[in-house]
Structures are given as C-alpha cells and as structure tokens.
Amino acid sequence: MEAVLMISDVSFVSEVPDLTAFEGLLLDYYSVVLRAFEAGGGPVLAPDDLVRSSIEHLDEMLPPDGRLALARGHAGQLLGCGAMRRIRKDAVEMKRMFVRPEVQGLGLGRRLFEMRVEEAKNMGCRAIYVDTAKGNRSMLSMYEKHGFQYIPRYPENGNPPEFEPYLVFMKYDL
C-alpha cells in the first residue's frame, strides 16, 4: 500500500479517543525533540516524564481553550498530531507537532501546521507563539517560511526559564 493512502483523517478532537496510543505518539515525539534539544546543549531529559506532564496538562490542549489535531491512518493508528493552547485572550501557543517517520514528506506536517493557523484565526486570536530547540532545523525552517519572527522568551512559555539558552522563541501576527 502506498504511504499516501495510509492517511485517512486529520481533524481536531474534543477528547483523546485512545489515551494509550496518544501517549505512544508523544513518546515518539519527545524522543525526536529531545535529541535536538540535547544536541543544542540542553540537559538530558526523560521522555517518559515529559509524556506524563503532557497528559497531566491535556485539558490545556483541548477545547474550549486549546485545540488538538490528530492524524489517523486507515486502520485508526495515530500518524501525527499538533496542539495549541491559549496563552492570552488573543493569542495561542503551538505545541507538540509531530509526524511519524513513515508518513513524513507527504505534506501532513504542513497540513497540521496550516490547520492550526486557521483555527487560531477562528478562535479570534491575533498572534501565535512557538518555541523549539535551537537545533530543530526542520521546525525553524517551517516557521521562517510562514513568516514567524524571532522574539525574546514570552512570559507564558511553559518551559523552565533555565532552558532558555537552548530554545528559540518566535511569534506570528495574524
């Protein structure tokens, strides 16, 4: 079967239908992101701890104040995700964008990204904030391509202040 046929649905959800599968997707996400973070000089962190923290704060990624887009394959398997959390009345922060390696290069990442930009507009936001590891060239390229501007750390950023030297902060005005 061609990889293109593997993607059957990409949509925002109001709840996570299979928490175990979502935890597995997050574990894969953090395994990739932490490699870039550590390559940029960041401390070694445990992916399991970050998955647990994400699940503890799952409500921030779900309506009414957050959004979570899940991409599924024909067999129902999770292939990717992208979240947002409201950080101000008129602003959101994009978080947790990930596409499994077997479906990378098919436009799914771009689709998850663009869906969230449109949804931020629908939510009445005027700005989108992001952070990523300094070494995460693929995400930095995507943000740059879409017009995000480099900024200092924003006050609502959820990462510990001591991580600031290893992260890049950006903003996009809608």
Disulfide bonds with the S-S distance in Angstrom:
none
